[in-house]
Amino acid sequence: MSSEGTLLRTQTRLATLAQRAAHIFSVENPTTYQEIVQRVNGRSIDVLLIGIGWLRVAMVDCCVCIYPLPTRDQGVLTYVALTPDTLIALIEERLTLMDAFFRGDLIVQVGSAVLHVAYEYCRQIADTARQSRRLQWVIFRFRNTLCRHTRRTDSGRE
């Protein structure tokens, strides 16, 4: 399979797992989920996983939609860029959003007020994930997908 096909397959798996996590979060913490989506409804953010590609996280009709992007849409002004290792550290709470930002491991094109709001929501999501076996399982699969892709590309297999 071509490297583009491998990347798209990995992006699709990650988007599917992230979408599943968003759904589980909406069921297990509906108040915070509704607060988040109402606050950012109609907006989207493009996320670059360095070495893997772009994912779009869009809030449409108060629902989270996550899907892979072949290339970044220049019309979207908000974006995040980070490595898979940084994302795993954030997911596993070995690193906070603010620590990653100030270390330069997280590149964000967004105002600081929005970053602080995102930080608070990330804390609430992490608290829910810590208590949810279903979310822990999705995070485990997400991490394994990232690790498999990283091992495959590090060994030269695409």
C-alpha positions in Angstrom: 0.0 0.0 0.0 1.3 3.5 -0.8 2.4 5.8 2.0 -0.6 8.1 1.3 -2.9 5.1 1.7 -1.3 4.1 4.9 -1.5 7.6 6.3 -5.2 8.0 5.3 -6.0 4.6 6.9 -4.3 5.7 10.1 -6.0 9.1 10.0 -9.4 7.4 9.5 -8.8 5.0 12.4 -7.8 7.8 14.7 -10.8 10.0 13.6 -13.1 7.0 14.2 -11.7 6.4 17.7 -11.8 10.1 18.5 -15.5 10.2 17.4 -16.3 7.2 19.5 -14.6 8.9 22.5 -16.6 12.1 21.9 -19.8 10.0 21.9 -18.9 8.2 25.1 -18.1 11.5 26.8 -21.5 12.9 25.7 -23.2 10.0 27.4 -21.0 9.9 30.6 -20.7 13.6 31.1 -23.7 15.2 29.2 -23.7 18.5 31.1 -20.1 19.3 30.2 -20.4 17.9 26.7 -23.4 20.2 26.0 -21.6 23.2 27.5 -18.6 22.6 25.2 -20.6 22.0 22.0 -22.9 25.0 22.6 -20.0 27.2 23.3 -18.2 26.3 20.1 -21.1 25.2 17.8 -20.6 26.1 14.2 -16.8 26.2 14.5 -14.1 23.8 13.6 -10.4 23.2 14.4 -7.9 21.5 12.3 -5.4 19.2 14.1 -2.1 18.3 12.6 -0.6 15.1 14.0 3.0 15.6 12.7 4.0 12.7 10.6 0.4 11.4 10.2 -1.8 14.2 8.8 -4.7 16.5 9.5 -7.9 15.8 11.3 -10.9 18.1 11.5 -12.9 18.5 14.6 -16.1 20.3 13.8 -19.1 21.3 15.9 -22.2 21.0 13.7 -25.7 21.3 15.1 -24.4 20.8 18.6 -22.7 17.5 17.7 -18.9 16.7 17.4 -17.8 15.5 14.0 -14.2 14.3 13.6 -12.8 13.2 10.2 -9.5 13.0 8.3 -8.5 15.8 5.9 -6.3 15.1 2.9 -4.8 18.6 3.3 -5.5 21.6 5.6 -8.3 23.9 4.6 -6.7 27.4 4.5 -10.1 28.9 5.4 -10.0 27.5 8.9 -8.1 29.9 11.1 -7.9 27.8 14.2 -5.5 24.9 14.2 -3.3 22.8 16.5 -0.1 21.0 15.6 1.6 18.4 17.8 3.5 15.1 17.5 2.0 11.7 18.3 4.2 11.5 21.4 2.9 14.8 22.7 -0.7 13.7 22.1 -0.1 10.4 24.0 1.5 12.3 26.9 -1.5 14.6 27.0 -4.0 11.7 26.8 -2.2 9.9 29.6 -1.9 13.1 31.6 1.9 13.0 31.8 1.8 16.4 30.3 -0.8 19.2 30.6 -2.0 21.3 27.7 -0.4 24.4 29.1 2.9 22.6 29.8 3.0 21.3 26.2 2.2 24.8 24.9 4.9 26.5 26.9 7.5 23.8 26.1 6.8 24.3 22.4 5.5 20.8 22.0 2.0 22.1 21.1 1.5 24.8 18.4 -1.8 26.5 18.6 -3.2 29.3 16.5 -5.9 30.6 18.8 -6.2 33.4 21.4 -4.9 32.9 24.9 -8.4 33.2 26.4 -9.6 30.3 24.2 -6.5 28.3 25.2 -7.4 28.7 28.9 -11.0 27.6 28.3 -9.7 24.6 26.3 -7.4 23.8 29.2 -10.3 23.7 31.7 -12.4 21.5 29.3 -9.4 19.2 28.9 -9.2 18.8 32.7 -12.9 17.9 32.8 -12.6 15.4 29.9 -9.5 13.8 31.6 -11.5 13.5 34.9 -14.3 11.7 33.1 -11.8 9.5 31.2 -10.1 8.5 34.4 -13.4 7.2 35.8 -14.7 5.6 32.6 -13.7 2.1 31.6 -15.2 2.7 28.1 -13.2 5.9 27.5 -10.0 4.2 28.9 -10.5 1.4 26.3 -10.8 3.9 23.4 -7.8 5.8 24.7 -5.8 2.5 24.8 -6.8 1.7 21.2 -6.0 5.3 20.1 -2.6 5.1 21.7 -1.9 1.7 20.1 -2.9 3.0 16.7 -0.4 6.0 17.1 2.3 3.6 18.3 1.8 1.1 15.5 2.0 3.9 12.9 5.1 5.4 14.5 6.9 2.0 14.7 5.9 1.3 11.0 7.4 4.6 9.8 10.4 4.5 12.1 11.3 1.0 10.6 10.9 2.3 7.1 7.8 0.3 6.4 5.0 2.4 5.0 
